[in-house]
Amino acid sequence: PLKGAAPHGFSMRVVSLQGGRRSAHRHPHCQEAIFVITGSGRLWEDGVFTSFEQGDCALVEPGVAHATIPDPGSAMELMCFFPIEDVASATEELEDVVVVEG
């Protein structure tokens, strides 16, 4: 939440991740901007891995399957921004797509 503000059409959240397996997800109708607060790892987007570390930012386009995986044995903290208020209703979990560290 943004203290003292009433955002309309916008949301953000902090996500803490540990290394390991992650199921991918996608947002069919909106973009997601991801900023790495701490840690390092990889961003997986539709089968392509990109190094992703503290201070980096990525913009994931609508409908693109993605997952962020911390380096083995480490953790990451991300700040995620969405151009919608209700992220849960705009997220499609892809249980059959598992991304593994390493």
PyMOL commands that place a pseudoatom at each C-alpha (Angstrom):
pseudoatom trace, name=CA, resn=PRO, resi=1, chain=A, elem=C, hetatm=0, pos=[0.000, 0.000, 0.000]
pseudoatom trace, name=CA, resn=LEU, resi=2, chain=A, elem=C, hetatm=0, pos=[1.041, 3.556, -0.644]
pseudoatom trace, name=CA, resn=LYS, resi=3, chain=A, elem=C, hetatm=0, pos=[0.735, 5.397, 2.661]
pseudoatom trace, name=CA, resn=GLY, resi=4, chain=A, elem=C, hetatm=0, pos=[-1.704, 8.273, 2.406]
pseudoatom trace, name=CA, resn=ALA, resi=5, chain=A, elem=C, hetatm=0, pos=[-2.577, 7.492, -1.220]
pseudoatom trace, name=CA, resn=ALA, resi=6, chain=A, elem=C, hetatm=0, pos=[-5.539, 5.834, -2.838]
pseudoatom trace, name=CA, resn=PRO, resi=7, chain=A, elem=C, hetatm=0, pos=[-4.122, 4.439, -6.093]
pseudoatom trace, name=CA, resn=HIS, resi=8, chain=A, elem=C, hetatm=0, pos=[-6.601, 3.829, -8.871]
pseudoatom trace, name=CA, resn=GLY, resi=9, chain=A, elem=C, hetatm=0, pos=[-5.684, 1.440, -11.636]
pseudoatom trace, name=CA, resn=PHE, resi=10, chain=A, elem=C, hetatm=0, pos=[-2.269, 0.676, -10.125]
pseudoatom trace, name=CA, resn=SER, resi=11, chain=A, elem=C, hetatm=0, pos=[-0.789, -1.782, -7.641]
pseudoatom trace, name=CA, resn=MET, resi=12, chain=A, elem=C, hetatm=0, pos=[2.589, -2.882, -6.360]
pseudoatom trace, name=CA, resn=ARG, resi=13, chain=A, elem=C, hetatm=0, pos=[3.905, -5.584, -4.088]
pseudoatom trace, name=CA, resn=VAL, resi=14, chain=A, elem=C, hetatm=0, pos=[7.157, -6.781, -2.559]
pseudoatom trace, name=CA, resn=VAL, resi=15, chain=A, elem=C, hetatm=0, pos=[7.966, -10.441, -3.198]
pseudoatom trace, name=CA, resn=SER, resi=16, chain=A, elem=C, hetatm=0, pos=[10.578, -12.459, -1.261]
pseudoatom trace, name=CA, resn=LEU, resi=17, chain=A, elem=C, hetatm=0, pos=[11.915, -15.554, -3.034]
pseudoatom trace, name=CA, resn=GLN, resi=18, chain=A, elem=C, hetatm=0, pos=[14.159, -18.454, -2.043]
pseudoatom trace, name=CA, resn=GLY, resi=19, chain=A, elem=C, hetatm=0, pos=[16.115, -20.579, -4.547]
pseudoatom trace, name=CA, resn=GLY, resi=20, chain=A, elem=C, hetatm=0, pos=[14.566, -23.722, -5.982]
pseudoatom trace, name=CA, resn=ARG, resi=21, chain=A, elem=C, hetatm=0, pos=[11.693, -24.656, -8.249]
pseudoatom trace, name=CA, resn=ARG, resi=22, chain=A, elem=C, hetatm=0, pos=[9.056, -22.139, -9.271]
pseudoatom trace, name=CA, resn=SER, resi=23, chain=A, elem=C, hetatm=0, pos=[5.935, -22.441, -11.344]
pseudoatom trace, name=CA, resn=ALA, resi=24, chain=A, elem=C, hetatm=0, pos=[5.664, -19.822, -14.044]
pseudoatom trace, name=CA, resn=HIS, resi=25, chain=A, elem=C, hetatm=0, pos=[2.715, -17.455, -14.357]
pseudoatom trace, name=CA, resn=ARG, resi=26, chain=A, elem=C, hetatm=0, pos=[1.445, -14.803, -16.756]
pseudoatom trace, name=CA, resn=HIS, resi=27, chain=A, elem=C, hetatm=0, pos=[-0.762, -11.747, -16.790]
pseudoatom trace, name=CA, resn=PRO, resi=28, chain=A, elem=C, hetatm=0, pos=[-2.867, -12.070, -19.963]
pseudoatom trace, name=CA, resn=HIS, resi=29, chain=A, elem=C, hetatm=0, pos=[-4.082, -8.468, -20.038]
pseudoatom trace, name=CA, resn=CYS, resi=30, chain=A, elem=C, hetatm=0, pos=[-1.393, -6.345, -18.403]
pseudoatom trace, name=CA, resn=GLN, resi=31, chain=A, elem=C, hetatm=0, pos=[2.321, -5.705, -18.180]
pseudoatom trace, name=CA, resn=GLU, resi=32, chain=A, elem=C, hetatm=0, pos=[4.409, -6.263, -15.060]
pseudoatom trace, name=CA, resn=ALA, resi=33, chain=A, elem=C, hetatm=0, pos=[7.443, -4.182, -14.145]
pseudoatom trace, name=CA, resn=ILE, resi=34, chain=A, elem=C, hetatm=0, pos=[9.863, -6.024, -11.836]
pseudoatom trace, name=CA, resn=PHE, resi=35, chain=A, elem=C, hetatm=0, pos=[12.642, -4.286, -9.882]
pseudoatom trace, name=CA, resn=VAL, resi=36, chain=A, elem=C, hetatm=0, pos=[15.277, -6.311, -7.992]
pseudoatom trace, name=CA, resn=ILE, resi=37, chain=A, elem=C, hetatm=0, pos=[15.660, -4.791, -4.505]
pseudoatom trace, name=CA, resn=THR, resi=38, chain=A, elem=C, hetatm=0, pos=[18.198, -7.346, -3.242]
pseudoatom trace, name=CA, resn=GLY, resi=39, chain=A, elem=C, hetatm=0, pos=[19.833, -10.545, -4.449]
pseudoatom trace, name=CA, resn=SER, resi=40, chain=A, elem=C, hetatm=0, pos=[20.552, -12.013, -7.848]
pseudoatom trace, name=CA, resn=GLY, resi=41, chain=A, elem=C, hetatm=0, pos=[19.234, -14.770, -10.058]
pseudoatom trace, name=CA, resn=ARG, resi=42, chain=A, elem=C, hetatm=0, pos=[17.591, -15.191, -13.416]
pseudoatom trace, name=CA, resn=LEU, resi=43, chain=A, elem=C, hetatm=0, pos=[14.418, -14.015, -15.079]
pseudoatom trace, name=CA, resn=TRP, resi=44, chain=A, elem=C, hetatm=0, pos=[12.794, -16.724, -17.198]
pseudoatom trace, name=CA, resn=GLU, resi=45, chain=A, elem=C, hetatm=0, pos=[10.487, -15.488, -19.979]
pseudoatom trace, name=CA, resn=ASP, resi=46, chain=A, elem=C, hetatm=0, pos=[8.937, -18.055, -22.346]
pseudoatom trace, name=CA, resn=GLY, resi=47, chain=A, elem=C, hetatm=0, pos=[11.985, -20.332, -22.165]
pseudoatom trace, name=CA, resn=VAL, resi=48, chain=A, elem=C, hetatm=0, pos=[14.668, -17.634, -22.262]
pseudoatom trace, name=CA, resn=PHE, resi=49, chain=A, elem=C, hetatm=0, pos=[16.843, -16.934, -19.199]
pseudoatom trace, name=CA, resn=THR, resi=50, chain=A, elem=C, hetatm=0, pos=[18.336, -13.495, -18.458]
pseudoatom trace, name=CA, resn=SER, resi=51, chain=A, elem=C, hetatm=0, pos=[20.636, -12.596, -15.555]
pseudoatom trace, name=CA, resn=PHE, resi=52, chain=A, elem=C, hetatm=0, pos=[18.734, -10.475, -13.050]
pseudoatom trace, name=CA, resn=GLU, resi=53, chain=A, elem=C, hetatm=0, pos=[20.414, -8.749, -10.082]
pseudoatom trace, name=CA, resn=GLN, resi=54, chain=A, elem=C, hetatm=0, pos=[20.083, -5.940, -7.553]
pseudoatom trace, name=CA, resn=GLY, resi=55, chain=A, elem=C, hetatm=0, pos=[19.154, -2.685, -9.288]
pseudoatom trace, name=CA, resn=ASP, resi=56, chain=A, elem=C, hetatm=0, pos=[17.899, -4.346, -12.492]
pseudoatom trace, name=CA, resn=CYS, resi=57, chain=A, elem=C, hetatm=0, pos=[14.413, -3.734, -13.831]
pseudoatom trace, name=CA, resn=ALA, resi=58, chain=A, elem=C, hetatm=0, pos=[12.435, -5.718, -16.407]
pseudoatom trace, name=CA, resn=LEU, resi=59, chain=A, elem=C, hetatm=0, pos=[9.154, -5.093, -18.174]
pseudoatom trace, name=CA, resn=VAL, resi=60, chain=A, elem=C, hetatm=0, pos=[7.208, -8.288, -18.889]
pseudoatom trace, name=CA, resn=GLU, resi=61, chain=A, elem=C, hetatm=0, pos=[4.705, -7.891, -21.709]
pseudoatom trace, name=CA, resn=PRO, resi=62, chain=A, elem=C, hetatm=0, pos=[1.071, -9.076, -21.403]
pseudoatom trace, name=CA, resn=GLY, resi=63, chain=A, elem=C, hetatm=0, pos=[0.619, -12.828, -21.806]
pseudoatom trace, name=CA, resn=VAL, resi=64, chain=A, elem=C, hetatm=0, pos=[4.313, -13.733, -21.505]
pseudoatom trace, name=CA, resn=ALA, resi=65, chain=A, elem=C, hetatm=0, pos=[4.955, -16.706, -19.202]
pseudoatom trace, name=CA, resn=HIS, resi=66, chain=A, elem=C, hetatm=0, pos=[7.617, -15.761, -16.655]
pseudoatom trace, name=CA, resn=ALA, resi=67, chain=A, elem=C, hetatm=0, pos=[9.278, -16.619, -13.347]
pseudoatom trace, name=CA, resn=THR, resi=68, chain=A, elem=C, hetatm=0, pos=[12.133, -15.171, -11.312]
pseudoatom trace, name=CA, resn=ILE, resi=69, chain=A, elem=C, hetatm=0, pos=[14.566, -17.688, -9.811]
pseudoatom trace, name=CA, resn=PRO, resi=70, chain=A, elem=C, hetatm=0, pos=[17.176, -16.706, -7.190]
pseudoatom trace, name=CA, resn=ASP, resi=71, chain=A, elem=C, hetatm=0, pos=[20.703, -18.049, -7.554]
pseudoatom trace, name=CA, resn=PRO, resi=72, chain=A, elem=C, hetatm=0, pos=[21.175, -21.476, -5.880]
pseudoatom trace, name=CA, resn=GLY, resi=73, chain=A, elem=C, hetatm=0, pos=[21.238, -21.204, -2.089]
pseudoatom trace, name=CA, resn=SER, resi=74, chain=A, elem=C, hetatm=0, pos=[20.280, -17.528, -2.069]
pseudoatom trace, name=CA, resn=ALA, resi=75, chain=A, elem=C, hetatm=0, pos=[17.246, -15.241, -1.904]
pseudoatom trace, name=CA, resn=MET, resi=76, chain=A, elem=C, hetatm=0, pos=[15.850, -12.301, -3.855]
pseudoatom trace, name=CA, resn=GLU, resi=77, chain=A, elem=C, hetatm=0, pos=[13.508, -9.478, -2.947]
pseudoatom trace, name=CA, resn=LEU, resi=78, chain=A, elem=C, hetatm=0, pos=[11.526, -7.911, -5.785]
pseudoatom trace, name=CA, resn=MET, resi=79, chain=A, elem=C, hetatm=0, pos=[9.214, -4.928, -6.142]
pseudoatom trace, name=CA, resn=CYS, resi=80, chain=A, elem=C, hetatm=0, pos=[6.515, -5.671, -8.733]
pseudoatom trace, name=CA, resn=PHE, resi=81, chain=A, elem=C, hetatm=0, pos=[4.337, -2.997, -10.349]
pseudoatom trace, name=CA, resn=PHE, resi=82, chain=A, elem=C, hetatm=0, pos=[1.079, -3.544, -12.240]
pseudoatom trace, name=CA, resn=PRO, resi=83, chain=A, elem=C, hetatm=0, pos=[-1.179, -1.111, -14.145]
pseudoatom trace, name=CA, resn=ILE, resi=84, chain=A, elem=C, hetatm=0, pos=[-4.249, -2.621, -12.453]
pseudoatom trace, name=CA, resn=GLU, resi=85, chain=A, elem=C, hetatm=0, pos=[-5.651, -2.691, -8.929]
pseudoatom trace, name=CA, resn=ASP, resi=86, chain=A, elem=C, hetatm=0, pos=[-6.495, -6.405, -8.597]
pseudoatom trace, name=CA, resn=VAL, resi=87, chain=A, elem=C, hetatm=0, pos=[-3.372, -8.423, -9.474]
pseudoatom trace, name=CA, resn=ALA, resi=88, chain=A, elem=C, hetatm=0, pos=[-4.855, -11.751, -8.353]
pseudoatom trace, name=CA, resn=SER, resi=89, chain=A, elem=C, hetatm=0, pos=[-7.649, -11.595, -10.915]
pseudoatom trace, name=CA, resn=ALA, resi=90, chain=A, elem=C, hetatm=0, pos=[-5.119, -10.759, -13.656]
pseudoatom trace, name=CA, resn=THR, resi=91, chain=A, elem=C, hetatm=0, pos=[-2.706, -13.614, -12.861]
pseudoatom trace, name=CA, resn=GLU, resi=92, chain=A, elem=C, hetatm=0, pos=[-2.813, -17.028, -14.482]
pseudoatom trace, name=CA, resn=GLU, resi=93, chain=A, elem=C, hetatm=0, pos=[-0.677, -19.652, -12.701]
pseudoatom trace, name=CA, resn=LEU, resi=94, chain=A, elem=C, hetatm=0, pos=[0.976, -22.120, -15.069]
pseudoatom trace, name=CA, resn=GLU, resi=95, chain=A, elem=C, hetatm=0, pos=[1.310, -25.168, -12.820]
pseudoatom trace, name=CA, resn=ASP, resi=96, chain=A, elem=C, hetatm=0, pos=[2.563, -27.316, -15.704]
pseudoatom trace, name=CA, resn=VAL, resi=97, chain=A, elem=C, hetatm=0, pos=[5.515, -24.996, -16.403]
pseudoatom trace, name=CA, resn=VAL, resi=98, chain=A, elem=C, hetatm=0, pos=[8.168, -25.478, -13.715]
pseudoatom trace, name=CA, resn=VAL, resi=99, chain=A, elem=C, hetatm=0, pos=[11.403, -23.505, -13.819]
pseudoatom trace, name=CA, resn=VAL, resi=100, chain=A, elem=C, hetatm=0, pos=[14.338, -24.952, -11.870]
pseudoatom trace, name=CA, resn=GLU, resi=101, chain=A, elem=C, hetatm=0, pos=[17.431, -23.226, -10.505]
pseudoatom trace, name=CA, resn=GLY, resi=102, chain=A, elem=C, hetatm=0, pos=[20.890, -24.196, -11.675]
for i in range(1, 102): cmd.bond("trace and resi %d" % i, "trace and resi %d" % (i + 1))
show_as sticks, trace
zoom trace
